[in-house]
Amino acid sequence: MEDQRGLYKVIVDQKTHLILGATLYAAEAHETINLIALAMKAKLPYERLRDMIYTHPTMSEALNDLFKTPVVKS
């Protein structure tokens, strides 16, 4: 799409690694919202989305980078 504007932000429980919530603001974000919602409903750790292989080019590819290095704030 050649449009790099946007923001993906996910809150993850430090102990369980479960996704607690997410904000996705970018072109074609609807493609990724369902994947995150599925992981939340199925109680999958964020690593499950991080380690998936996604088709290219899609916005869901951003999940590999999003979850690559967790940022911990206390």
C-alpha positions as CSV (number, residue, x, y, z in Angstrom):
1,M,0.0,0.0,0.0
2,E,3.0,2.2,0.4
3,D,1.3,4.1,3.3
4,Q,3.2,3.7,6.5
5,R,1.0,6.0,8.6
6,G,-0.8,4.5,11.5
7,L,-0.5,3.0,14.9
8,Y,-0.8,-0.6,16.3
9,K,-0.8,-0.7,20.1
10,V,-1.6,-3.9,22.2
11,I,-1.8,-4.3,25.9
12,V,-0.4,-7.7,27.1
13,D,-0.5,-9.2,30.6
14,Q,3.1,-9.7,31.7
15,K,2.4,-12.9,33.6
16,T,0.0,-14.8,31.3
17,H,1.1,-13.2,28.0
18,L,-2.6,-12.9,27.1
19,I,-3.7,-9.9,25.0
20,L,-5.9,-7.6,27.1
21,G,-6.8,-5.0,24.5
22,A,-5.7,-3.4,21.3
23,T,-5.9,-0.2,19.3
24,L,-5.3,-0.4,15.6
25,Y,-5.4,2.8,13.6
26,A,-4.1,2.3,10.0
27,A,-5.2,1.6,6.5
28,E,-6.7,-1.9,6.2
29,A,-6.6,-2.4,10.0
30,H,-9.9,-4.3,9.8
31,E,-7.9,-7.2,8.4
32,T,-5.9,-7.5,11.6
33,I,-8.6,-6.7,14.1
34,N,-10.3,-10.1,13.7
35,L,-7.0,-11.9,14.3
36,I,-6.4,-10.1,17.6
37,A,-10.1,-10.6,18.6
38,L,-9.8,-14.3,17.9
39,A,-6.6,-14.6,20.0
40,M,-8.3,-12.7,22.9
41,K,-11.4,-14.9,22.8
42,A,-9.4,-18.1,22.5
43,K,-7.1,-17.0,25.3
44,L,-4.0,-17.4,23.2
45,P,-0.7,-15.9,24.3
46,Y,0.6,-13.0,22.1
47,E,3.5,-15.3,21.0
48,R,1.0,-17.3,18.9
49,L,0.3,-14.3,16.7
50,R,4.0,-13.2,16.7
51,D,5.2,-16.6,15.4
52,M,2.6,-17.0,12.7
53,I,3.5,-16.8,9.0
54,Y,1.3,-14.3,7.3
55,T,0.7,-13.9,3.6
56,H,2.5,-11.0,1.8
57,P,1.5,-8.3,1.3
58,T,-1.0,-7.9,4.1
59,M,-1.4,-5.7,7.1
60,S,-1.4,-8.8,9.3
61,E,2.3,-9.1,8.6
62,A,2.8,-6.2,11.1
63,L,1.9,-8.6,14.0
64,N,5.4,-10.2,13.6
65,D,7.0,-6.9,14.3
66,L,4.5,-5.6,16.8
67,F,5.1,-8.5,19.1
68,K,8.8,-9.0,18.4
69,T,10.1,-7.0,21.3
70,P,7.7,-6.4,24.2
71,V,7.8,-3.0,25.9
72,V,7.4,-3.4,29.6
73,K,6.2,-0.4,31.6
74,S,5.4,-0.5,35.3
